[in-house]
Amino acid sequence: MDGIDGELLGRVLAAVDARQDEIVGFAAELIRQPSVNPDLEPNDLGERPAQEWLRDRFAEGDTFDVVDLWEVAETRPNVVAVRRGTGGGRSLTWAAHTDVVPVTPEQAEQWSGAGPFSGEVRDGRVWGRGASDMKGAIAAYAMAARILHDEGVRLKGDLLLAQACGEEAGRRDIGCNTILERGYRSDLAIFPEPSNFAVYPTIKGELYFKLTVPGKSTHICNRHLVAQALPHGVERPGVSAIDNMLKYQLAFLELERQWLLWRTNPNVPSGGMFVNVNTLQGGTSLTSIPDSCEATGSLLFYPDLTAAEVMAEVRATVDRVTAGDAWLRAHPPELDLPLDAESAAPWVKEPVNMPFDHPAVETIAAAMERVLGTAPVRETSPFVCDANFWYPLGQPSLVFGVGDPTYGIHGTDEFLPVADLIQATKVFASVTMAWCGVEA
């Protein structure tokens, strides 16, 4: 594993075993620190309690040379800790988000044990919102960094621990992108999202859109004058916006069908590029032909494409429908693509497209095999994350983490197995040594 001395690695792994209670305690206490994303559930605390707690932990002792906390939005800090290397090695960022999604009243009622923010350790698991997504991972790499320091491991490359706010709502304008803007870049960023020890060198792109289709309102008794031919000179009293929306929805389904038939990617299972129409709202009265219909939707697209290429296909699809309808040619719809395009955080995420044989992937695979005796799965991520914002800005990024989407993430009874937490600490320490290099 890049020449890491076996005795040194054994000493580090033994230290992880000896400090299991400390590692579990770190994760449990971080879960107890409030950090519900206020974009998703308004609150006065934001991510500040958790981020300040992490700042204080990073500042303990002399593990790190720099501990930096800042806010772009009130109560929404980011925190970065930097351990400078001796020189001649590759730099590494472990990049995570501290914000968590809310616990709904229904989820809270169904939650077993001590509650969703208890950090309870029970039945070999750490329980609580954020356990798998992704406070357990933060505990693993933070404790890995501390143990490397305490065991006298001198890294050649710089080690950065970066914790962003706002990820669950895509707020790169106040969160992850401000980390890069502040100068915290590296040769590699690993996002330890819940991949269950699989490596995700590629991540699909994601887009959201809103389509507003016009109509002309009239009484429902005039439906026959809306939907059929009229004599010469008779003005049509109404046009159904819902009828017109159906034309666009069918066109989206055909666009999706063309993608399914003709677009492939070597690293994504077939059928992995699609369009969802997620909400529909048409009309305002039970007794009127609707004069407006609004749809919102989302698209996931292959890692070898760009958002601009996909948006061009969507716009062309909408334009073809519009051009083929006399009413719509004169009254074209409004397409907001990407959604909130004029805001500081439009709803678009570019893909991540790292090679499956990238040196970072090979380093992680070698560390996994040496520490756990098994090779990690290499595949495309089923979810998006802040890596989608960093990669197009020139920061090499991939996903490799602990936890699993089936472990109650965004639902009830979120947990992380203690055994996985300890294994992650070992593997993260090993990957850090292998990537950054170790001074003899």
N, C-alpha and C positions, 0 to 999 in steps of 0.2 A: 504494500500500500504506500507507494511513493517513498519507500525507504524509511518509513517510521520504525524506529527501534522496537522490537517486540517486548523487551523488558519495560520500556517506557509506557507503551500502550497498555501492558498488563497492569502497571501501577495505576494508571488513570482509571481503568475499568474497575479495579479493586476499590479505588476511592469512591467511585460512583456507588458501588454496592454498600460501602460503609456509611454513606451519607444519604441512604434512601429516605429516611424520615425527614431530613432537611429538604430534600427535593419535593417530596409529597407535601410538606408543610408550606413550601413556597407556592406551589400550585393552588393549594386550598386557600391560602390567605389572599392571593391575587383574585381568585374567584369571588371572594367576599368584598373586594373593593368595587364600589359602584362604577359602572362605565356603560350604562345603557345609552345607545345612540339617540340623542335628542331629536334628530331628524325623523326618527321612527316612532318615538314616544317622548313628547316634550317633557323636559325635566330641567332643574336648575343646576345639576351637578355635572352633566356631560361626562366626558372621559377623565376629567381632572383628578378625582380621587385615585383611580388606578394608575394613572401616569405619574402622579406625584409619589405614590408608593414605590413604583418602579425606580424613579429617579433616586429616591433615598436608598433603595437597596443597591443600586449601581454605585452610589457614592461611598458605600461602606468599604473600608479597607483601601487597598491601592490596586485593585484588579484593573481599573480603567484609568486612562490618562485624561479623558474628556467625558463629561456627562452634561448634556445639553438639553434643556427643556424650553419650549417656546410655544406661544399661542398665536395663531392667525385669527381665530374666532374665540370669543370669550368662553371659558370653561372647556375648550377643545384643544388641549395641548398635544404635542408630539414630543417624544423623548428619544434621544440617541446616546449611546455609550460607545466610546472608541478605546480600544487597546492598540497602541501603536506597536508594529512589529520591529524587529531588529534590522530589517532590510533584506532585499533580495528575494522575497516571496510574493505570492499572489494575495491580493486583498479579498476579503469575504464579508458580505453583509447577511446576517440573519434578519429578515424583514417580516414583521407581523403587524396585526392590528389589535388594539386593546378594546375597541368598542364591541359590544354585544347587542344582539337583537332583544327586543322586549320579551317578557313573559306575559302572555295574555291571561286574563282572569280564568279562562277555561283551563289553560295549561297549569296555572298555579294551583287550581283546585284538584287537578289530577296528579300533581307532582307527589311522588312518594318520599318518605324519609323526612329529613329536617327542613327541606324547602329549596327553592331554586337558586338562592344566593348564599347557601350555607357553606359550600366547600366541604361538605360532609365526606368523610372517608368511611366507606361501608362495603362489605362483601367484595373486597379487593378492587374497589373502584373509587375514584374521586368524582363527586357529584356536584352539579351546579351549572348554571348558564355560563357558557364560555369554556367549559372543561375540555371539550374537543375543538371548539372553534373560538379562539385558539390560545386560551390562557395556559393550557397545559403545555403547549409547544414553547411558549415564552419561558415558562419555568424550566423546561428541559434545556434550551440553549443558554439561558442565563446561568443556570447551575453548571452546565458544561464549561462555560467560560470561567466561572469562579474556581472550579476544580482544576482546570488546566493551570491557572495562576498559582493556586495553592500547592500544586505538585511540582512547581518550578519549570513548567513547560514554557520555553521562550519561542514564540511564533515569529517567523520571518516576515510574514505579511500582516498588514493591519486587519484587525477584527472589529467589525461594527455590529452593534445590536440596535435595530431601528424599529420603533413602535409608533405606528401612525394612529390617528383618530379617523373616524368617519368612513371607514371602508365599507361597512354594511349598507351605506347609502350612496356609495360611489363618489364621496366628497374628496377627490384628489386635490381640489383647489385649496382646501384647508389642511389636508392630511398628507398622503404619501408623496405627492409631487413637491411639496415644500421641503421635504427631506433632501431631494436631489438639488433643489434650488439653493439650499443652504450649503451645498458642496459635499454632501456625504454620498460619494459614489465609490464603487469598487469593481474589481475584475469579475465578480460574480455576486448575485443576490439570490439567496435561497429563501423562498416563502414556505414556511412549514405549515401550510394549510392541511386540513385533514385528509391526507392521501393514503393513510394506513401503510406507510413505508413504501408506497409506489413512487416512482419518479415520473413527473409530468414535464418533459421538455417542451411540449407544445400545449397551447391552450386556444380554444376557439375564440373568435371574435364575437362580440355581442352588440346589437343595435336595438333601440326602441324607437317607435314612431307613433304619430297621431295623424289620423286622416279625418277631415271634416267635410262631409258631402252635403251640398245644399239641396233644398227642395222648395216647394211653394205650397203653403198651407191653404186648405179649404175644408169645408164640412165633409164628414165621412159619407154623407148621402150622395156626394159627387164622385164617388169612387169610379163609376162607370165613365165619367168624363175625364178621369185621370189616366185610366188604363186601356183605353181603346181609341180607335180612330174617330175623328170629329169631322163634321161637314166643313167645307171650305168657308173660311171667314169666321168660324166660331173659335173664340179664344179658349184655350185650355185653362180651367180655373185652378188647377193644382198639379203638383208633381211630388211624388212620394220620395223623400230623401232615403228612406229605408230600402225601397225598391232599387234605387240607384247604388246604395252601398253594397247590395248583394252582388252587383256587377264587379265591383272592386274585390270583394271577398273571393268570388270565384276566380278572378284573375290571380290573386295571391296563391290560391290553391294550385293553379296551373303553373305558376312560377316555381312553387315548391316541388311539384311533380317533375318539372324539367330538371331542377337541381338533383332530385333523387335519381333520375334516369341517367343524367349525363355528367354530373360532377362527382368526382371521387378524390380521396386523399389517402396516401399510403399508410397514414398513422391514425386514421379515424374509421371506425366501422361504418359500413354502408348505411345510408339514411341519416347521416349526422349533420345535415345542413337543412334548416327548415324555418318556416314562418309560423308564428302563433298570432292569432287575433285574440286578445286577452279580455278586452271589455268592449261592449257596444252600448251606446246610449242614443236612442232616437225618439224625437217628438217630446212634447210636454203635455199633451191632452189626449184623453181617451176618445174624444169625439172629433178629432181633427186629423187630416192627412199631415204627416210630419214634414216640417219645413227644414229640418236639420238632422243629421245622423253622424255621430262621432265614434270612431273606433280607435283603440290603442292596441299596439301589438309589439312583438319582439322578434328578432331574428338571431339565430346562432349560425356562424359560418366558419368555413374551414380555415386552418391556420395559415395556409399559403395564399390567402386572399387578403385584400385590404378593405377597410370600411368604405373607402371611396368607390371601389369596384362594385361592391354589393349595393351601395346606395344608388349607383347609376342604374343598376338593373331594376331596383324597386321603382325608381322614378320613371323609367321607361315603361314599366308595366302599368303604372297609374296613367301615364300620358296616353298609352294606347287605348285604354278604356274611355278616357275623356274624349279623344279624337273620334271615337266611334259612336258617340251619342250626341244628337243635335242639342238637347238641353244642356248637357254638361260642357259642350264646346263653348257655349255662351255663358255658362255659370260653373267654371271649373272648381274642383275641390281645393282645399288647403291641405298640403302635406307638410307636417312638421317632422323632418328627418335630418339628423337625429333629433329625438325629442329634446325640447328645451335647448335648441341649437344656439340661441343667443345668450345663454346663461354661462356662468363660470364653470359649470360642470355638466355639459350636455351628456345625454344618455348614449354614449358610444364607448366601446372598449375594443381597441385593436387587438389582433391575435398575438400570441407568443409563438415563435417558430424557431426554437433552438434545435440543432441536429441531435438525433437520438444517440449519436456516438461522440457528442461534445466532450471535451476533457472533464468538464464538471460532472457529467453523467457517469463517465467511467470512474471518476474518483469516488462518487457516492456508491456505485455498485461494488467497487473493491472494498470500501469500508464496511458495507453491509455484509459482504461475504466473510470478511475477516472477523467481524464482531459477532454477527448473528448466525453465520453459517449458511446464509441463503442469499440469492441474488434478487434484487428488487424487480418488480414488474416495471417495464417502460411503456408508457401509453400516453394518450392525450387526455388532459384534464376534463372531467365532466362538468366542472364549474369554472367561473371566472373569478378574478381577484385583483388586487392592486398590481400584480405583475403585468397585467394587461396595460397598465398606465406607464410602467417603467420601461418595458421592453422597447416600445417605439421611440422613447427618448434616449436610446442608446445604452441603457443599462442592461447587460446580460442578466436574464432572470429565468428561473424555473421553480417548480413546486416539488417539494419533498418534505413530508411532514408526518405527524402522528395524529391519531384520531381517525374517525370515519364518519361519513354523512349519515350512517345508520345508527350512530350512537346518540340519538336524541337531539341532534343539531337543529336549531330553529323550532324545536318541538318540546315535548315533555320528557322529563327525566334524562337530561343530557349528562353524559358521563365520559370518563376516560379510565381505562383499566390501569391500575398502578403498575403492573408489569410492563405495559406499553410505555408509560412515562419513563420508567427506569431504562428500558431499552433505548428509547429516543435520546436520553441524556448521553448514553454510551456512544451511540452512533453519531450524534451531533458533535460530540467531542472528537471522535475519530475523523470525521469528515473535515472538521476545522483544522486539525493537525495536518492531514494529508493535503488539503488545498493550500493552506498558508505556508506550509513547510515549517520545520522545527530546527532551531539552532542546536548544533551538536554540543 
